[in-house]
Amino acid sequence: MVNTKQLEWVRASKYYELSGETEGTVTTKRSSGQWIEGVHWRIAPDNRVWVNLVEVEKWVTGNQVATLKAVRQRKQKPLAA
């Protein structure tokens, strides 16, 4: 059994399993801009979608300050390829 509190990024398929959300709802959050690319989700080098559990939890709880801080950090530090 994996302790999800230790994980930050999981494949979208695992996120669907853990959260009960569907692929469609996640796609809507991504395409509508509710979730920010590089903060809440990203495309890995293998073209699979990964979800950041830590940042999504902040989004769920309405912790916008933490999300804005993550966006600022992302702008300062480019994503590794």
DALINQUI-V263009 format. One record per residue. N is the residue number from 1. OMEGA is omega in degrees with one decimal (none if undefined). Layout:
BEGIN
n = [N | N]
omega = [OMEGA | OMEGA]
END
This chain:
BEGIN
n = [1 | 2 | 3 | 4 | 5 | 6 | 7 | 8 | 9 | 10 | 11 | 12 | 13 | 14 | 15 | 16 | 17 | 18 | 19 | 20 | 21 | 22 | 23 | 24 | 25 | 26 | 27 | 28 | 29 | 30 | 31 | 32 | 33 | 34 | 35 | 36 | 37 | 38 | 39 | 40 | 41 | 42 | 43 | 44 | 45 | 46 | 47 | 48 | 49 | 50 | 51 | 52 | 53 | 54 | 55 | 56 | 57 | 58 | 59 | 60 | 61 | 62 | 63 | 64 | 65 | 66 | 67 | 68 | 69 | 70 | 71 | 72 | 73 | 74 | 75 | 76 | 77 | 78 | 79 | 80 | 81]
omega = [-178.7 | 175.3 | -175.2 | 177.3 | 178.2 | -178.6 | 174.7 | -178.6 | 174.6 | 175.1 | -177.9 | -179.5 | 177.3 | 177.3 | 177.9 | -179.6 | -177.0 | -172.1 | -174.5 | 177.1 | 179.2 | 176.4 | -179.9 | -179.8 | 178.3 | 177.3 | 178.1 | 178.9 | 178.4 | -174.0 | -179.5 | -179.7 | 175.4 | 174.7 | -175.6 | 178.0 | -178.4 | 176.8 | -178.2 | -178.7 | 176.1 | 174.5 | 179.9 | 178.5 | 178.0 | 179.2 | 175.2 | 178.6 | 175.1 | -177.7 | 179.3 | -177.4 | -178.1 | -177.4 | 177.1 | 176.4 | 176.4 | 178.9 | -179.1 | -176.8 | 177.4 | -179.2 | -176.3 | 179.6 | -179.9 | 179.2 | 178.1 | 177.4 | 179.1 | 178.3 | 178.8 | 179.7 | 179.9 | 180.0 | -179.5 | -175.3 | -179.7 | 178.4 | 177.3 | -179.8 | none]
END
